[in-house]
């Protein structure tokens, strides 16, 4: 899996410009990342990657980096994407 696919999912989900840096995809920086969006995002991630997050994991999913790390722990291997720095 490329980082680009996760980046694209989050950019589409939050309706961000395509050139948004992965390091800028954080709950604290996005006004539309509220509690409803969080529920919808978790649902989309679980559907898209055919996984389930436990409540402890969900509490940590507050940025691109944290989502990437959680997916990596579930066995997803990411390729580095030099055009989208963290």
C-alpha positions as CSV (number, residue, x, y, z in Angstrom):
1,X,0.0,0.0,0.0
2,X,1.3,3.4,-0.7
3,X,1.1,6.4,1.7
4,X,-0.6,8.1,-1.3
5,X,-3.7,5.9,-1.0
6,X,-4.2,6.8,2.7
7,X,-3.4,10.5,1.9
8,X,-6.0,10.5,-0.9
9,X,-8.6,8.9,1.3
10,X,-8.2,11.6,4.0
11,X,-8.0,14.4,1.5
12,X,-11.2,13.2,-0.1
13,X,-12.9,12.5,3.2
14,X,-12.2,16.0,4.6
15,X,-12.5,17.8,1.2
16,X,-8.9,19.1,1.4
17,X,-6.7,20.5,-1.4
18,X,-4.8,17.6,-3.1
19,X,-1.5,19.3,-2.2
20,X,-2.2,19.1,1.5
21,X,0.8,17.8,3.3
22,X,0.2,14.6,5.3
23,X,1.7,16.4,8.4
24,X,-1.1,18.9,8.1
25,X,-3.9,16.3,8.4
26,X,-4.5,16.5,12.1
27,X,-7.7,16.9,14.0
28,X,-6.4,20.0,15.8
29,X,-5.9,21.7,12.4
30,X,-9.1,20.7,10.7
31,X,-12.3,22.4,11.9
32,X,-14.5,19.8,10.1
33,X,-12.8,16.9,12.0
34,X,-15.5,16.9,14.8
35,X,-17.0,14.0,16.7
36,X,-19.4,13.1,13.9
37,X,-16.7,13.2,11.3
38,X,-14.6,10.9,13.6
39,X,-17.3,8.3,13.6
40,X,-17.7,8.5,9.9
41,X,-13.9,8.4,9.3
42,X,-13.6,5.3,11.5
43,X,-16.4,3.6,9.6
44,X,-14.8,4.5,6.3
45,X,-11.3,3.3,7.4
46,X,-12.8,0.0,8.7
47,X,-14.7,-0.5,5.5
48,X,-11.9,0.4,3.1
49,X,-9.3,-1.7,4.9
50,X,-11.5,-4.5,6.1
51,X,-10.4,-4.1,9.7
52,X,-11.8,-3.1,13.1
53,X,-10.4,-0.7,15.6
54,X,-10.8,-1.1,19.3
55,X,-11.7,1.8,21.5
56,X,-8.1,2.3,22.6
57,X,-7.0,2.6,19.0
58,X,-9.8,5.0,18.1
59,X,-8.8,7.4,20.9
60,X,-5.3,7.6,19.3
61,X,-6.5,8.2,15.7
62,X,-6.1,12.0,15.5
63,X,-3.8,12.5,12.5
64,X,-2.6,11.0,9.3
65,X,0.5,9.8,11.1
66,X,-1.5,8.1,13.9
67,X,-3.8,6.4,11.4
68,X,-0.9,5.2,9.3
69,X,0.8,3.8,12.4
70,X,-2.4,2.0,13.5
71,X,-2.8,0.5,10.1
72,X,0.8,-0.6,10.1
73,X,0.3,-2.4,13.4
74,X,-2.6,-4.2,11.7
75,X,-0.2,-5.5,9.0
76,X,-0.5,-2.9,6.3
77,X,2.8,-2.1,4.8
78,X,3.3,1.4,3.5
79,X,5.7,2.6,0.9
80,X,7.3,6.0,1.5
81,X,5.8,8.7,-0.6
82,X,8.4,11.5,-1.1
83,X,6.0,13.9,-2.6
84,X,3.8,14.0,0.6
85,X,6.1,14.7,3.5
86,X,4.9,14.2,7.1
